[in-house]
Amino acid sequence: PGHRDRSSPPYTLKLDHGPDVRPFSSGKKHCKGSSYLSPCSLVPFQTTPTTFGDLRAANGHSAQRRRDWLHTFQGPERLLALDDLIDSCESNQVKHMMQVIEPQFQRDFISLLPKELALYVLTFLEPRDLMHAAQTCSYWRILAEDNLLWREKCREEGIEESLVVQRRKTLKPGFLHSPWKSAYVQQHRIESNWRTGDITSPKVLKGHDDHVITCLQFCGDLIVSGSDDNSLKVWSALTSKCLRTLVGHTGGVWSSQMSGNIVISGSTDRTLKVWDAESGECVHTLYGHTSTVRCVHLHDKQVVSGSRDATLRLWDVDSGECLHVLTGHVAAVRCVQYDGRRVVSGGYDFMVKVWDPETETCLHTLQGHTNRVYSLQFDGAYVVSGSLDTSIRVWDVVTGGCVHTLTGHQSLTSGMELKNNILVSGNADSTVRVWDIRTGQCLHTLQGPHKHQSAVTCLQFSRSLVVSSSDDGTVKLWSLATGEWIRDLVALQSGGSGGVVWRIRASNTRLVAAVGSRNGTEETKLLVLDFDLTDAQK
């Protein structure tokens, strides 16, 4: 009453719920606070409008008069009026009110936050969700393309900086495309090709006649194969051509290591040779061992060799000088690891030894195996040894104590690979096992209907995949996370009748397999599979 013009007829609030009622949609901009009450208006007592149109006509379409009516209700009275109004509405009218009200509570909180906080929120999204968020609006795309954000996602996935294109590409003024995101997308595509992509015909590299390929190295775009034909061959992974043949040994090549263009080879002729893979030149011939050089391990500019003469020698690659001789084994040294500070060796005397090469002293003799030691891994803190006694042992390099004995294999553990705390072992019992060396637990046994049918000859693993080869003529791909077989990457037609895969080496994008046979059923050759192919290249 305090706000009504006394010269005009009295007004009252009236609602019409008849069948002709329609949501209020005059097309005019609603005044703030009034859009929620659009189904109602002020009607003179003597008038009985039946529709919203009549209601608006009766009030002369006066927004001012509707605002005056709203001022009638103050404080709690306004809430009570809304309660009564909602109670008297039908479901379609309540639905209309919800459609009007809901957008008022929708806020782009990401755009309202400071950029640092917005990026922090986005770090909790999975990469796939980040890509979806980038499609929301231009500002979200700028945030979702943040290079540091994608660098963190790459770090979580173990994607290395070497994959990243350093130059950032400008898509449009003020917008930079993240090279780390490109690296992530590229890696996702490559891994998808490994898992499910069409396997194109492999490149075939022939050159060792019918001899056995005894060792295989793969670095960058160069492949180096060593054979019992006394030679090594350097191949281009891009063109599949043999670039050069490294000739000089007078006995079979049984061990090799490669770093950049430097190749180290050990032979039954009791020597090591240092080669320049680019020129094919023999830089040094290292004399000193009195029997076959069975194993070598290269670290920076130094290499350690182990021999059937029961000794180890540390050499300077640049000068060819023998720096130290380590004696203490009483049988052939079969495997060696060197991290630049400590040398670890395993031998046919059932022992594992930890050495300080600078003082030529044996710091620990790790005793526990009851048969020959064939394989080693060393990460600076733990030594892992595999033996013909079917067990794998984990040792503390500082104390020399046995931390865990890993049991489950039934035969010789011929190959292992260790990254962080995850160990993958290949065994002559035709299985591959995945272990956690900190707990001693076997996480997975890679077997089942698709398991290898003969001894595992070689293996490698990345952050999500395990690749294994076997005497059965296959190369198999497994999931590291679940232990499940994914598919066969190589399956020789001669598999089961003599065809074998002797060695494999894998990079992020390629797989190299050295195959052949011992009975002439399969030619000696290298197979190269490339998984960094787009659909167009395929």
C-alpha positions as CSV (number, residue, x, y, z in Angstrom):
1,P,0.0,0.0,0.0
2,G,2.9,2.4,0.7
3,H,3.9,2.2,-3.0
4,R,0.5,2.3,-4.8
5,D,-0.9,5.2,-6.6
6,R,-4.1,5.8,-4.7
7,S,-5.8,7.3,-7.7
8,S,-5.6,4.1,-9.6
9,P,-7.7,0.9,-9.0
10,P,-6.3,-1.5,-6.4
11,Y,-4.1,-4.3,-7.8
12,T,-3.5,-7.8,-6.7
13,L,-1.2,-10.7,-7.6
14,K,-2.9,-13.2,-9.8
15,L,-1.7,-16.5,-11.5
16,D,-3.4,-18.2,-14.4
17,H,-2.8,-22.0,-14.6
18,G,-5.2,-22.5,-17.5
19,P,-4.4,-24.6,-20.5
20,D,-3.4,-21.5,-22.5
21,V,-0.6,-20.6,-20.2
22,R,2.8,-20.4,-22.0
23,P,6.2,-19.5,-20.7
24,F,6.8,-15.8,-20.7
25,S,8.9,-15.0,-23.8
26,S,8.2,-11.5,-24.9
27,G,11.6,-11.3,-26.5
28,K,12.4,-8.3,-24.4
29,K,15.3,-8.2,-22.1
30,H,14.2,-9.2,-18.6
31,C,14.9,-6.8,-15.8
32,K,17.2,-8.0,-13.1
33,G,15.4,-9.9,-10.5
34,S,12.1,-10.1,-12.4
35,S,12.8,-12.9,-14.9
36,Y,12.1,-15.5,-12.2
37,L,8.6,-14.0,-11.7
38,S,7.7,-13.5,-15.3
39,P,4.6,-15.8,-15.1
40,C,3.0,-13.2,-12.8
41,S,2.0,-9.6,-13.1
42,L,-0.3,-6.9,-11.7
43,V,-3.9,-7.1,-12.7
44,P,-6.8,-4.7,-11.7
45,F,-9.5,-6.4,-9.6
46,Q,-12.1,-5.9,-12.2
47,T,-10.0,-7.7,-14.9
48,T,-9.6,-11.5,-15.3
49,P,-6.8,-12.1,-17.9
50,T,-6.4,-15.7,-19.0
51,T,-2.9,-15.7,-20.6
52,F,0.5,-14.1,-20.0
53,G,-0.2,-12.0,-23.1
54,D,-3.4,-10.7,-21.4
55,L,-1.5,-10.2,-18.2
56,R,1.1,-8.1,-19.9
57,A,-1.5,-6.2,-21.9
58,A,-3.5,-5.5,-18.7
59,N,-0.4,-3.9,-17.2
60,G,0.5,-2.0,-20.3
61,H,3.7,-3.9,-20.7
62,S,5.1,-1.8,-18.0
63,A,8.5,-3.1,-16.7
64,Q,8.5,-0.1,-14.3
65,R,5.2,-1.2,-12.7
66,R,6.6,-4.8,-12.3
67,R,9.6,-3.4,-10.6
68,D,7.4,-1.4,-8.3
69,W,5.5,-4.5,-7.4
70,L,8.7,-6.3,-6.5
71,H,9.6,-3.5,-4.1
72,T,6.5,-4.3,-2.2
73,F,8.3,-7.4,-0.8
74,Q,11.3,-6.7,1.4
75,G,13.7,-9.2,3.1
76,P,12.1,-12.5,4.1
77,E,8.8,-11.4,2.4
78,R,10.4,-11.8,-1.0
79,L,11.5,-15.4,-0.2
80,L,8.0,-16.2,1.1
81,A,6.4,-14.8,-2.1
82,L,8.8,-17.0,-4.2
83,D,7.9,-20.1,-2.2
84,D,4.2,-19.4,-2.6
85,L,4.7,-18.7,-6.3
86,I,6.6,-22.0,-6.9
87,D,4.0,-24.0,-4.9
88,S,1.3,-22.7,-7.1
89,C,3.1,-23.5,-10.4
90,E,2.7,-26.5,-12.5
91,S,5.6,-28.7,-13.6
92,N,6.1,-27.1,-17.0
93,Q,6.3,-23.7,-15.3
94,V,8.8,-24.9,-12.7
95,K,10.8,-26.3,-15.6
96,H,10.8,-23.0,-17.3
97,M,12.0,-21.3,-14.1
98,M,14.8,-23.8,-13.9
99,Q,15.9,-23.1,-17.4
100,V,16.0,-19.4,-16.6
101,I,17.8,-19.8,-13.3
102,E,20.4,-22.5,-14.0
103,P,22.5,-20.3,-16.4
104,Q,22.8,-17.8,-13.6
105,F,24.8,-20.3,-11.6
106,Q,27.1,-21.5,-14.4
107,R,30.5,-19.9,-14.2
108,D,33.7,-20.5,-16.1
109,F,35.8,-20.7,-13.0
110,I,39.0,-21.6,-14.9
111,S,38.9,-18.2,-16.7
112,L,38.2,-16.4,-13.5
113,L,41.2,-17.9,-11.7
114,P,44.7,-16.4,-12.0
115,K,46.6,-18.3,-14.7
116,E,48.9,-20.0,-12.3
117,L,46.0,-21.5,-10.3
118,A,44.1,-22.4,-13.5
119,L,47.2,-24.3,-14.7
120,Y,47.5,-26.0,-11.3
121,V,43.9,-27.2,-11.6
122,L,44.5,-28.6,-15.1
123,T,47.5,-30.6,-13.9
124,F,45.0,-33.0,-12.3
125,L,43.4,-33.8,-15.6
126,E,44.5,-36.8,-17.7
127,P,46.1,-35.9,-21.1
128,R,43.0,-37.1,-22.9
129,D,40.9,-34.8,-20.8
130,L,43.3,-31.9,-21.5
131,M,42.8,-32.4,-25.2
132,H,39.1,-32.2,-24.7
133,A,39.4,-29.1,-22.6
134,A,41.4,-27.4,-25.3
135,Q,38.2,-27.6,-27.5
136,T,36.1,-25.6,-25.0
137,C,37.2,-22.0,-25.9
138,S,40.2,-20.1,-27.0
139,Y,41.4,-19.2,-23.5
140,W,41.1,-22.9,-22.4
141,R,43.1,-23.9,-25.4
142,I,45.9,-21.5,-24.5
143,L,46.0,-23.0,-21.0
144,A,45.7,-26.6,-22.3
145,E,48.7,-26.0,-24.7
146,D,51.0,-24.7,-21.9
147,N,54.4,-26.2,-22.5
148,L,55.3,-26.7,-18.8
149,L,52.0,-28.5,-18.2
150,W,52.7,-31.0,-21.0
151,R,56.3,-31.3,-19.9
152,E,55.0,-32.6,-16.6
153,K,52.7,-35.0,-18.3
154,C,55.6,-36.3,-20.4
155,R,57.7,-36.8,-17.3
156,E,54.9,-38.8,-15.6
157,E,54.9,-41.1,-18.7
158,G,58.6,-41.3,-18.9
159,I,58.8,-39.6,-22.3
160,E,62.3,-38.3,-22.8
161,E,63.3,-34.8,-24.0
162,S,65.1,-36.3,-27.0
163,L,61.7,-36.7,-28.6
164,V,60.8,-33.0,-28.3
165,V,61.1,-30.6,-31.1
166,Q,62.8,-27.6,-29.5
167,R,61.3,-24.9,-31.8
168,R,57.8,-23.9,-30.8
169,K,55.5,-23.4,-33.7
170,T,53.1,-20.4,-33.9
171,L,49.7,-21.4,-35.0
172,K,48.3,-17.9,-35.0
173,P,49.4,-14.5,-33.5
174,G,49.7,-14.9,-29.7
175,F,49.3,-18.7,-29.7
176,L,52.2,-21.1,-29.4
177,H,51.9,-24.9,-30.0
178,S,53.5,-26.9,-27.2
179,P,56.4,-29.1,-28.4
180,W,56.0,-31.2,-25.3
181,K,52.4,-31.9,-26.2
182,S,53.6,-32.9,-29.7
183,A,56.0,-35.3,-28.1
184,Y,53.2,-36.8,-26.0
185,V,50.9,-37.2,-29.0
186,Q,53.8,-38.7,-31.0
187,Q,54.6,-41.2,-28.3
188,H,51.0,-42.1,-27.9
189,R,50.8,-42.8,-31.7
190,I,54.0,-44.8,-31.6
191,E,52.8,-47.0,-28.7
192,S,49.5,-47.5,-30.4
193,N,51.4,-48.7,-33.5
194,W,53.4,-51.1,-31.3
195,R,50.2,-52.5,-29.7
196,T,47.7,-52.6,-32.5
197,G,49.1,-51.0,-35.7
198,D,49.4,-52.9,-38.9
199,I,52.8,-54.7,-39.0
200,T,54.3,-53.8,-42.3
201,S,56.8,-56.1,-44.1
202,P,60.0,-55.8,-42.2
203,K,63.2,-54.6,-43.9
204,V,65.5,-57.5,-44.4
205,L,69.3,-57.1,-43.9
206,K,71.5,-60.0,-45.1
207,G,75.2,-60.3,-44.9
208,H,76.6,-62.9,-42.5
209,D,75.8,-65.8,-44.8
210,D,74.8,-68.8,-42.8
211,H,76.7,-67.9,-39.6
212,V,75.3,-67.2,-36.2
213,I,74.8,-63.6,-35.2
214,T,76.2,-63.6,-31.7
215,C,75.8,-60.0,-30.7
216,L,73.7,-57.1,-31.7
217,Q,73.8,-53.3,-31.0
218,F,71.5,-50.6,-32.0
219,C,72.2,-46.8,-31.5
220,G,70.5,-44.0,-33.3
221,D,70.1,-45.0,-37.0
222,L,73.1,-47.5,-36.9
223,I,72.8,-51.2,-36.3
224,V,75.9,-53.3,-35.6
225,S,75.8,-57.1,-35.8
226,G,78.7,-59.4,-34.7
227,S,79.0,-63.0,-35.9
228,D,81.1,-66.1,-35.5
229,D,82.3,-65.4,-39.1
230,N,84.9,-63.1,-37.3
231,S,83.3,-59.9,-38.6
232,L,81.0,-57.1,-37.6
233,K,78.7,-55.3,-40.0
234,V,77.4,-51.7,-39.7
235,W,73.9,-51.2,-41.2
236,S,71.7,-48.2,-41.8
237,A,68.3,-48.6,-40.1
238,L,66.9,-46.0,-42.6
239,T,68.1,-47.5,-45.9
240,S,68.7,-51.1,-44.8
241,K,72.0,-51.0,-46.5
242,C,75.3,-52.5,-45.1
243,L,77.4,-49.4,-44.7
244,R,80.7,-51.2,-44.0
245,T,82.1,-54.5,-42.7
246,L,84.5,-54.4,-39.7
247,V,87.2,-56.9,-40.4
248,G,90.2,-57.6,-38.2
249,H,89.4,-60.3,-35.6
250,T,90.8,-63.7,-36.3
251,G,88.2,-65.4,-34.3
252,G,84.4,-65.3,-33.8
253,V,83.0,-62.1,-32.2
254,W,81.2,-63.0,-29.0
255,S,80.5,-59.7,-27.3
256,S,80.1,-56.0,-28.2
257,Q,79.0,-52.7,-26.9
258,M,78.2,-49.4,-28.7
259,S,78.1,-45.7,-27.8
260,G,77.6,-43.2,-30.5
261,N,80.0,-44.1,-33.3
262,I,82.3,-46.1,-31.0
263,V,82.0,-49.9,-31.1
264,I,83.8,-52.3,-28.8
265,S,84.1,-56.0,-29.7
266,G,85.5,-59.0,-27.9
267,S,86.5,-62.2,-29.7
268,T,87.7,-65.8,-29.3
269,D,91.0,-64.4,-30.6
270,R,91.5,-63.1,-27.0
271,T,91.5,-59.4,-28.1
272,L,89.2,-56.5,-27.9
273,K,88.9,-54.0,-30.8
274,V,87.8,-50.4,-30.7
275,W,86.1,-49.3,-34.0
276,D,84.9,-46.1,-35.5
277,A,81.5,-47.2,-36.9
278,E,81.4,-44.1,-39.1
279,S,84.6,-44.7,-40.9
280,G,85.0,-48.5,-40.3
281,E,88.5,-47.9,-38.9
282,C,89.9,-50.1,-36.2
283,V,91.1,-47.5,-33.7
284,H,92.8,-49.8,-31.2
285,T,93.4,-53.5,-30.6
286,L,93.5,-54.3,-26.9
287,Y,95.8,-57.2,-26.0
288,G,96.1,-58.8,-22.5
289,H,93.5,-61.5,-22.1
290,T,94.7,-65.1,-22.5
291,S,91.4,-66.6,-23.5
292,T,88.1,-65.7,-25.2
293,V,86.7,-62.2,-24.3
294,R,83.2,-63.3,-23.3
295,C,81.6,-60.1,-22.0
296,V,82.2,-56.3,-22.2
297,H,80.6,-53.3,-20.6
298,L,81.2,-49.7,-21.8
299,H,80.8,-46.6,-19.6
300,D,81.8,-43.2,-21.0
301,K,85.4,-43.6,-22.2
302,Q,86.2,-46.8,-20.3
303,V,85.3,-50.4,-21.0
304,V,85.5,-53.4,-18.7
305,S,86.1,-56.9,-20.3
306,G,85.6,-60.3,-18.7
307,S,87.3,-63.4,-20.1
308,R,87.4,-67.1,-19.9
309,D,90.9,-66.6,-18.4
310,A,89.0,-65.7,-15.1
311,T,90.2,-62.1,-15.1
312,L,88.6,-58.7,-15.8
313,R,90.4,-55.7,-17.4
314,L,89.6,-52.0,-17.4
315,W,90.6,-50.2,-20.5
316,D,90.8,-46.6,-21.7
317,V,89.0,-46.4,-25.0
318,D,90.8,-43.3,-26.3
319,S,94.3,-44.5,-25.6
320,G,93.8,-48.2,-25.8
321,E,95.7,-48.6,-22.5
322,C,94.9,-51.3,-19.9
323,L,94.3,-49.4,-16.7
324,H,93.6,-52.2,-14.2
325,V,93.5,-56.0,-14.0
326,L,91.0,-57.6,-11.6
327,T,91.8,-61.1,-10.4
328,G,89.9,-63.3,-8.0
329,H,87.5,-65.5,-10.0
330,V,88.6,-69.1,-10.3
331,A,86.6,-69.8,-13.4
332,A,85.5,-68.0,-16.6
333,V,83.9,-64.6,-16.2
334,R,80.5,-64.8,-18.0
335,C,78.9,-61.3,-17.3
336,V,80.0,-57.9,-16.2
337,Q,78.5,-54.5,-15.3
338,Y,80.3,-51.2,-14.7
339,D,78.8,-47.8,-13.6
340,G,82.0,-45.8,-13.7
341,R,82.6,-46.4,-10.0
342,R,82.1,-50.1,-9.3
343,V,82.6,-53.2,-11.4
344,V,80.3,-56.2,-10.8
345,S,81.1,-59.6,-12.3
346,G,79.6,-63.0,-12.4
347,G,81.3,-66.3,-13.2
348,Y,81.2,-70.0,-13.7
349,D,82.7,-70.3,-10.2
350,F,79.1,-69.6,-8.9
351,M,80.3,-66.3,-7.5
352,V,79.4,-62.6,-7.9
353,K,82.1,-60.1,-7.1
354,V,82.0,-56.3,-6.5
355,W,85.2,-54.5,-7.3
356,D,86.9,-51.2,-6.8
357,P,88.7,-51.0,-10.1
358,E,90.9,-48.0,-9.0
359,T,92.5,-50.1,-6.2
360,E,92.0,-53.4,-8.0
361,T,90.4,-54.8,-4.8
362,C,87.4,-57.1,-4.4
363,L,85.1,-55.4,-2.0
364,H,82.5,-58.2,-1.7
365,T,82.2,-61.8,-2.9
366,L,78.5,-62.5,-3.1
367,Q,78.1,-66.2,-2.3
368,G,74.8,-68.1,-2.5
369,H,74.4,-69.4,-6.0
370,T,74.9,-73.1,-6.4
371,N,75.6,-73.0,-10.1
372,R,77.1,-70.8,-12.8
373,V,76.1,-67.1,-13.0
374,Y,75.1,-66.1,-16.5
375,S,73.5,-62.7,-16.2
376,L,73.8,-59.5,-14.2
377,Q,72.1,-56.2,-13.6
378,F,73.5,-53.3,-11.5
379,D,71.9,-50.0,-10.8
380,G,74.5,-48.6,-8.3
381,A,72.5,-49.7,-5.2
382,Y,71.5,-53.3,-6.0
383,V,73.2,-56.2,-7.9
384,V,70.8,-58.7,-9.5
385,S,72.3,-62.0,-10.6
386,G,70.7,-64.9,-12.6
387,S,72.1,-68.4,-12.4
388,L,71.8,-71.9,-13.8
389,D,70.6,-72.9,-10.3
390,T,67.2,-71.4,-11.4
391,S,67.2,-68.6,-8.8
392,I,67.7,-64.9,-9.1
393,R,69.4,-63.1,-6.2
394,V,69.2,-59.4,-5.2
395,W,72.2,-58.1,-3.3
396,D,73.0,-54.9,-1.5
397,V,76.1,-53.5,-3.1
398,V,77.2,-51.6,0.0
399,T,76.9,-54.5,2.5
400,G,77.2,-57.4,0.2
401,G,74.2,-59.0,1.8
402,C,71.5,-61.0,-0.1
403,V,68.3,-58.9,0.1
404,H,66.0,-61.3,-1.8
405,T,66.1,-64.7,-3.5
406,L,63.7,-64.7,-6.4
407,T,62.3,-68.1,-7.1
408,G,59.9,-69.4,-9.7
409,H,61.9,-70.0,-12.8
410,Q,62.7,-73.6,-13.6
411,S,65.9,-73.3,-15.6
412,L,68.7,-70.9,-16.6
413,T,68.0,-67.2,-16.4
414,S,69.9,-66.1,-19.5
415,G,68.9,-62.4,-19.7
416,M,67.6,-59.7,-17.5
417,E,66.8,-55.9,-17.6
418,L,66.5,-53.6,-14.6
419,K,64.9,-50.2,-14.5
420,N,64.2,-48.4,-11.2
421,N,62.8,-51.2,-9.0
422,I,61.3,-53.3,-11.9
423,L,63.3,-56.4,-13.1
424,V,62.3,-58.4,-16.1
425,S,63.9,-61.8,-16.5
426,G,64.0,-64.3,-19.4
427,N,64.5,-68.0,-18.8
428,A,65.2,-71.2,-20.6
429,D,61.9,-72.5,-19.1
430,S,60.2,-70.4,-21.9
431,T,58.7,-67.8,-19.5
432,V,59.4,-64.2,-18.8
433,R,58.8,-62.9,-15.3
434,V,58.4,-59.3,-13.9
435,W,59.6,-58.6,-10.4
436,D,59.8,-55.9,-7.8
437,I,63.3,-56.2,-6.4
438,R,62.5,-54.0,-3.4
439,T,59.8,-56.4,-2.1
440,G,61.0,-59.6,-3.8
441,Q,57.6,-60.1,-5.3
442,C,56.9,-61.6,-8.7
443,L,54.4,-59.2,-10.2
444,H,53.7,-61.2,-13.4
445,T,54.6,-64.4,-15.2
446,L,54.4,-63.8,-18.9
447,Q,52.9,-67.1,-20.1
448,G,49.5,-68.5,-21.0
449,P,48.1,-69.9,-24.3
450,H,50.4,-67.5,-26.3
451,K,53.6,-68.1,-24.3
452,H,56.9,-69.0,-25.9
453,Q,57.3,-72.6,-26.8
454,S,61.0,-72.7,-26.2
455,A,63.9,-71.0,-24.3
456,V,63.7,-67.2,-24.1
457,T,66.8,-65.8,-25.8
458,C,66.6,-62.0,-25.3
459,L,64.3,-59.4,-23.9
460,Q,63.8,-55.6,-23.5
461,F,61.2,-53.5,-21.8
462,S,60.0,-49.9,-21.8
463,R,57.7,-48.1,-19.4
464,S,54.6,-50.1,-20.6
465,L,55.8,-52.9,-22.9
466,V,58.0,-56.0,-22.8
467,V,59.5,-57.5,-26.0
468,S,60.9,-61.0,-25.8
469,S,62.4,-63.4,-28.3
470,S,62.8,-67.1,-28.3
471,D,64.3,-70.3,-29.9
472,D,60.7,-70.9,-31.1
473,G,61.2,-68.3,-33.8
474,T,58.9,-65.6,-32.4
475,V,59.2,-62.1,-31.0
476,K,56.3,-61.4,-28.6
477,L,54.9,-58.2,-27.2
478,W,53.5,-58.1,-23.6
479,S,51.9,-55.6,-21.3
480,L,54.3,-54.7,-18.5
481,A,51.4,-53.5,-16.3
482,T,49.2,-56.6,-16.6
483,G,51.5,-59.3,-17.9
484,E,49.1,-60.1,-20.8
485,W,50.2,-61.1,-24.2
486,I,49.4,-58.4,-26.8
487,R,50.6,-60.0,-30.0
488,D,53.4,-61.6,-32.0
489,L,55.6,-59.1,-33.8
490,V,57.7,-61.7,-35.5
491,A,56.7,-65.3,-36.3
492,L,59.1,-67.2,-38.5
493,Q,57.6,-69.8,-40.8
494,S,60.5,-72.1,-39.8
495,G,59.7,-71.6,-36.1
496,G,59.4,-75.0,-34.5
497,S,61.5,-76.6,-37.2
498,G,64.8,-74.9,-36.6
499,G,64.1,-71.2,-37.1
500,V,65.3,-69.1,-34.1
501,V,65.5,-65.5,-33.0
502,W,68.9,-65.1,-31.5
503,R,68.9,-61.4,-30.4
504,I,66.6,-58.4,-30.4
505,R,67.3,-54.7,-29.8
506,A,64.5,-52.2,-29.6
507,S,64.4,-48.4,-29.6
508,N,61.3,-46.3,-29.0
509,T,60.4,-46.6,-32.7
510,R,62.1,-49.7,-34.1
511,L,62.7,-53.3,-33.4
512,V,65.7,-55.2,-34.8
513,A,65.7,-59.0,-34.6
514,A,68.6,-61.2,-35.5
515,V,67.2,-64.5,-36.9
516,G,68.5,-67.7,-38.4
517,S,68.7,-71.4,-37.7
518,R,71.2,-74.1,-36.8
519,N,70.0,-76.6,-39.5
520,G,69.6,-74.4,-42.6
521,T,65.8,-74.0,-42.4
522,E,66.1,-70.2,-42.0
523,E,68.5,-67.7,-43.6
524,T,70.7,-65.6,-41.3
525,K,69.4,-62.0,-41.4
526,L,68.3,-59.0,-39.5
527,L,64.6,-58.0,-39.6
528,V,63.9,-54.3,-38.9
529,L,60.3,-53.2,-38.0
530,D,59.4,-49.5,-37.8
531,F,56.6,-48.3,-35.6
532,D,57.0,-44.6,-36.2
533,L,54.9,-44.6,-39.3
534,T,51.8,-42.5,-40.1
535,D,48.9,-44.0,-42.0
536,A,50.2,-42.2,-45.1
537,Q,53.6,-43.8,-44.8
538,K,52.1,-47.2,-44.3
